[in-house]
Amino acid sequence: MHHLHDHNYKNLFSHPQLLKELLISCVPEPWVTDLDFTRACRIDKSFITSSQKKLESDLIWQIPFLSGQEIYLYILIEFQSTVDHFMALRILRYTLELYSSLLKDKPAMKKLPAVFPILLYNGDERWTAPENLSDLIDERISLDFIPRFRYFKIAENEFERDKLLALRNLIGALFLVETTEREALVPLVKQIVDILKQEQPEIAKAFVSWLQSFFADPVPDWVTDVSQLTEVPTMLATTVQKWKEELLEQGKSEGIREGLREGIREGMRETARKLKKKGMSFTEIAEVTGLSIEEIKNL
């Protein structure tokens, strides 16, 4: 992944709504449903050293509970494909640095707030590093004197495709795109569009920017600035057209080509519906989309 993709990936999780989807979809802890995401506040701090910034990134959120207390979420995003066996030690160090920062800001503090550490891993290799710090320490002394610390792992490649589709949110779509072969995504384009239509415009825009950096090198012209969600279907249809050209050149099977054609036509149908609502004539819509006038009338 190049730097732009890393930046856009982190930017997605800078939105409280996507943070909410991540926790509700992936963290089966009872306290998650008691969080007030409307008052979530991102903390402008980072404890990643300059030498590690190309391999990882971090996000810190302060979120109050509905009951009034608060919790901090420390999210470490791991970009490198190799597995760090001592990840638990690294995340513990970052967590302790966060605590030190909080004490510096509030020296009169008598009790530290809870910090929930999350590892978000999007590499291809299976994550095998211990999640518990104690598993990295020799146990020849009493366990009472061995630090107890565990991070919560979210590894994208451990989710089954059906489960991701069943989420029906951008977290499912994000993980699906990153873990699925390009040609296998074609029949799922409409479902991704349907998900985008349910999201806030700024999140949809961030997701399309991420799609651009994920698939394209160099960056194409088809996504420059998405300010309204209604623009997304057309842009995704353009992406599918690009996929079609690439796959046909590679001599893929007729079944895949048929899936590509249907994905493109569905995108054009969605565009035609929106143009009809804007009052454009059937003839003009047919010229733009390539659909027949009869088909446009029946939409």
N, C-alpha and C positions, 0 to 999 in steps of 0.2 A: 504494500500500500504506500502510495506517495503521500507527501506532506499535506496536500490539499484534502485528500480523502480523510486523513486523520483529523484534520481541523473540522471538517464538516460532520464527521462522526461524533466528535465531542460536542459540537454545536447542537446536535439533536438532543442530547441529554442536558442541555442548558435550559430546556423548556419544562416547567413544572408538570404539565400534562403528560409528557412522555416519561418523566420520572415516575409519576403515579402509575402509568401503565406498566413500567418495568417492575415496580415493587408488587403490584397486585397480581401481575402475571407470573412472576418468578420467585417471589419470596413468601413462602407459606408460613408467615409468622402472624399470630393473632393481633399484635399491636399495629400492623400495617393499616388495617381498616379504621383505626382510631386517629390517624394522622390528618391534619388539616392542610391539605395541599394548596388551598387558596392563599395561605399565608407562608408558603415555603419561600425561603430566602437563600439565594446562592451566596456563599462566602468567597470573596475575591482573594483567595490564597492558594498557593501551590507549594508542595514540599518535594517536588521532583527536581533532581539535580539536572544541570544543563546537559550532562553526558547521557542522561536517560530519556530526555524529552522526545527523541526520535523513536523510542521503544515503548513509551507509556505516557499516559496523561492522567491527571486526577481532577475530580470535581468534589466540592464540599457543599453540602446543603444543610441548612438549619431549618427544621420543620417542627412546629408546635403540635402537640396532641390536642384533641378536642377538649381534653380535661384541663389544659393549661400548661403542663410541663412541655419540655422540648427535647428533641433528639437531633444528633448530628449524623449525617450520612457521609461516609468517606468512600467515594467510588474511584477505584483504580482501573483505568482502561488499559489493557495489555494489548499492544499492537504487534509485538514480535511473535513469530510463529513457533519459536522454540519455547519449551517449558522451563521455568526457573524453579528448581527444586526447593530453594529457600525463600519462596514467595511469602510464606507466613512471617518470616523475619523482616522482610522488606515492608510489608504492610503494617506490622507492629511498630516499626520505626517511624513510619509516616503518621500513624495514629498518636504516638507519643509526642511527636513534634506538634501535632494539632493541639493536644492537651497543653503543651508548654506555651503555645501561642495564646490559648484561651486564658491561662493563668496570668500571662503577661498583661493581657487586656483588662482582666478583673482580678487583681492581686488579693482582694478580700474574699474570694471564693472559698467556701469550706467543703464543697462537694462537687466533684466533676460531673458534667452531663454525660449521658450515654452516647457512645459513638458506635454506629453499626458499620463495619467495614465490608465493602463489596468488591470482589474482583470480577470485572467484566472482560471476558476473554473471547476474542473473535478469530483466533488462529485456526489452522487446519489440523494440527497435531492434537491428539487426545490429551486432555489435561490430567497429569498423573502426580503432580506435586502434592505433598501433604497439606491439608487445610488446617491442621492443628499444630501449633508451635511445639507442643510437647513431643510430637512424633519425630522432631528433628534433634531432640536432646537425649543424650545418654541417661538412662534411668538407674544408675548405680547408687544414687542417693534417694532419699525419701521424696515422693511425688509432691509433698507439701512445699518443697523448696524449688520446684520446677515451675516456671511461669506457665500459666494457662491462658491461651489466646487462640482464637479461631477466626478466620475470615469466612465470609459467605461467597461461595463460587457461583457465578453464572457463566457457563460455557455454552456458546451458541450452538456448537456442533453436537451437543448432547440432547438437543430437542428433536423429537420426531416431527416429520413434515405435517402429519395430520393434526398434531397438537398445536403447531404454529398457526395453521389455517383456522383452527377452532377458536383461537384467541380473538380473531377479527379486530385487531388493532395494529398500530404501527410497529409495536415491538415484534409481533408475529411476522409482519411484512418485512421488517428490517432483518431479522434473523433468517427468514426464508430466502431473501435475496442473497445474503452472504454465504449461505450453506448449500445452495442449489445450483446445479449446472445451468448455464445460460439458456440453452434450448428448452430445458424442462420448465423454465419460468414462463414461457410464452402463454400456455393455457391459463396461467394465473394472473395475467395482467389485469383483467377486468376486476378480479377480486381485490387487487391492490388499489385500483382506482376507486372502487366502492369504499374502501377503508379511508382513503385520502379525502373523500367527499364528506366524511363524518368528522374530520379533524379541523382544528382551527387553521385559518389561512396561513398564519406565520409558520405553523408546524409543517403544513403541507409544502410550503415553500422550502423549508429547511430540508425536508425529505427529498424533494426533487433535486436540490443542489447536491445532496449526498449521492443520489443516483448518478448524477452527472459525473462526479469525481470518481465514483466506484467503477463505472463501466468505461469511461472514455479516456483515451490517451492518444493524442492531445485532446483537450476539452473542446467539444463540438459547439456549434452555434445554437442548437435546438433548445437549450435551456440557458437563458441569460438572467431573467428576473421574473420570478413567479409572485405576483401580488394577489392574485385571486385564484381560488381553487378551481374555478370553471376552466382555467387554462390547462389544467393537468392532463385530462384525457387526450387532448390533441398532442401534447408533448410526449406522452407515453406511447401513443400510436406511432409517432415519428421514431421513437427508440425501437419499437418492434420492427418497423420497416428496415432500420439499420441492421437489426439482428437477422432479418430474413435474407438480406443481401449477403451477409457474411456466411450464413449457414448454407445457402444454396450454392455458394462458391465452393464450399467444403464437401458438397455432394451428400448431404444428409438425406434421411429417408423421407418417403412421401408422407408418412404420418406426421412428421414434424413440420413439413411444409404446409400441410393442411391446417395444423394448429396455428401456425404463423398467420395464414390467410384469415382464419376466423378471428384471431386476436386483433388484427388490423381492422377488419370489417366492424367488429364490435366498437372499437374506438371511433370509427367514422359514424356509426349509428348514434353514439352518445353525442358527438359533435353536432350531428344533424338535429337532434332533439333540442339542443340548446339554441341553435340558429333559428329553428321554427318559433321558439318562444320569443325571440328577438324580432320576429316579424319578417325575416328574410324570405324571398320568394322561393318556391320549390325549384325553379330553374337555376337560380343562383346557388342554392344549397347543393344541387346535383353537380354543378361545376366544381364546387369546393371539395366535396367528399367523394365523388365518383359513384355515388349510389344512384339508383334509378328513381325517377319522380314517383313512380308507383310505390316503391319501398319507403320513400320519405313520407308519403301521404299516410301510410299505415303505421308509422311510428307513434 
